[in-house]
Amino acid sequence: MLEQLADASRPVLDFPYIRRTRRNHGLEHATITVLTPKGYRLSGRSDDSGFVLLGEVPVDAVEKASAEALRRMKAGEHQLAVHPNCGTNLVTTGFLATAVAFLGMAGSNRKDAMNRFPFVSTAMMGVILFGPLLGMNLQKHFTTEGNPGDLEIVGITQREVNVPLSGKMVVTRVNTRAG
């Protein structure tokens, strides 16, 4: 069903700004996938001109990993675009859990709410189990693009920023463009 909805949404998904953002999001995930086994803990954010990685990782490791990720995606490893720790999964699961709680408790008084609580809790556990699966499929069809097309990496920069209450954070920017 999601695939059919994505096909119907193709004119919007293929709008150049959105397509570039989805491709960069996929490359961000693939880069994190390549870096994770090396012990790096990262998060990221993508836009139409590249992506940012947050976390301590040497810039040369990002250069190698992003080049490898792009090469592998161009060679057909499109599944690298989908990542289990993506915000899409978190937002999907959170939204569904909130909707189940809201709908399950809607219109109830205190006594009804206590009677409904076991059923609503059980439904929320189901959402927590299946929400990430839905999120992975939303990534695959909507928020990422596994085929990088003519995407190329044009530059990588790194800097440290001060974050209130937590100290310094390393921010690595990977700039891309469509060839």
C-alpha positions in Angstrom: 0.0 0.0 0.0 2.8 2.4 0.8 4.5 1.6 -2.5 1.2 2.5 -4.3 0.9 5.7 -2.3 4.5 6.6 -3.2 3.9 5.9 -6.9 0.9 8.2 -6.7 3.1 10.8 -5.0 5.9 10.5 -7.6 5.4 14.0 -9.1 6.0 15.5 -5.6 8.8 13.1 -4.6 10.6 13.8 -7.9 10.5 17.5 -7.5 14.2 18.4 -7.8 14.6 19.9 -4.2 12.8 16.9 -2.6 14.7 14.3 -4.7 18.0 15.8 -3.8 17.1 15.9 -0.1 15.9 12.3 -0.3 19.1 11.2 -2.0 21.3 13.1 0.5 19.2 11.5 3.3 20.0 8.1 1.9 23.7 8.9 1.5 23.7 10.2 5.1 22.3 6.8 6.3 24.7 4.8 4.1 27.7 6.9 5.5 26.6 6.3 9.1 26.2 2.6 8.3 29.8 2.4 7.0 31.1 4.3 10.0 29.2 2.6 12.8 31.2 -0.7 12.8 34.3 1.4 13.3 32.9 2.5 16.7 31.6 6.0 15.8 28.3 7.1 17.3 26.6 9.6 15.0 23.4 11.3 14.1 22.7 13.4 11.1 20.5 15.7 9.2 20.0 16.1 5.5 19.0 18.9 3.1 19.1 19.5 -0.7 22.8 20.3 -0.7 24.2 17.6 1.5 24.1 16.4 5.1 25.6 17.1 8.5 27.0 14.4 10.8 27.0 15.2 14.6 29.6 13.3 16.6 33.3 12.9 16.9 34.8 11.4 13.8 37.9 12.4 11.9 37.2 14.2 8.6 39.3 11.7 6.7 37.1 8.9 8.0 34.0 10.7 6.8 35.6 11.3 3.4 36.4 7.6 3.0 33.1 6.4 4.4 30.9 8.8 2.3 32.9 7.9 -0.8 32.5 4.2 -0.1 28.8 4.6 0.7 28.2 6.5 -2.6 30.1 3.9 -4.6 28.1 1.1 -3.0 24.8 2.8 -3.5 25.6 3.5 -7.2 26.6 -0.2 -7.5 23.1 -1.2 -6.4 23.2 -1.4 -2.6 20.1 0.8 -2.4 19.1 -0.7 1.0 21.9 1.3 2.6 19.5 4.3 2.4 17.3 2.9 5.1 18.6 3.0 8.7 16.9 1.6 11.8 17.8 4.6 13.9 16.3 7.2 11.6 14.1 9.9 13.0 11.4 8.7 10.6 11.1 5.6 12.7 11.0 7.5 15.9 8.4 10.0 14.7 6.3 7.3 13.2 6.3 5.2 16.4 5.7 8.3 18.6 2.8 9.5 16.5 1.2 6.1 16.4 1.6 5.6 20.2 0.1 9.0 20.8 -2.8 8.4 18.5 -3.5 5.0 20.1 -3.4 6.6 23.6 -5.6 9.5 22.5 -8.2 7.4 20.7 -8.2 4.7 23.4 -8.8 7.2 26.2 -11.1 9.6 24.3 -14.3 10.4 26.0 -13.6 8.4 29.1 -14.0 9.4 32.7 -11.5 8.3 35.4 -13.2 4.9 35.9 -13.5 4.2 32.2 -9.9 5.2 31.7 -8.8 2.7 34.4 -10.8 0.0 32.7 -9.4 0.8 29.3 -5.8 1.2 30.5 -4.8 -2.5 30.0 -6.2 -2.6 26.4 -4.6 0.8 25.5 -1.3 -0.3 27.0 -1.3 -3.5 25.0 -2.2 -1.6 21.8 0.7 0.8 22.5 3.1 -2.1 22.9 2.0 -3.4 19.5 2.7 0.1 18.1 6.2 0.1 19.7 6.9 -3.3 18.1 5.5 -2.5 14.6 6.0 1.3 14.4 9.7 0.9 13.4 8.8 -1.5 10.6 6.3 1.1 9.3 9.0 3.8 9.7 11.5 1.7 7.7 8.9 1.4 4.9 8.2 5.1 5.1 11.9 5.7 4.7 12.2 3.4 1.8 9.3 4.9 -0.1 9.2 8.6 1.0 12.0 10.1 3.1 15.1 8.5 1.5 16.1 7.6 -2.0 18.4 4.5 -2.4 19.4 5.4 -5.9 21.8 8.3 -5.7 21.6 9.0 -9.5 24.2 11.6 -10.5 24.8 12.7 -6.9 28.5 13.5 -6.2 30.4 14.7 -3.1 32.0 18.1 -3.6 33.4 18.9 -0.3 33.6 18.0 3.4 34.2 20.5 6.2 34.3 20.1 10.0 34.1 22.4 13.0 33.4 22.3 16.7 30.5 24.2 18.1 29.6 25.0 21.7 26.4 23.4 22.9 24.8 24.9 26.0 24.9 22.5 29.0 26.8 19.8 27.1 30.1 21.3 25.9 31.6 21.0 22.5 30.2 19.0 19.5 31.9 18.1 16.3 29.8 18.9 13.2 30.9 17.5 9.9 29.2 18.9 6.7 29.2 16.8 3.5 28.3 18.9 0.5 26.9 17.3 -2.6 25.5 18.2 -5.9 23.7 16.6 -8.8 26.2 16.2 -11.6 
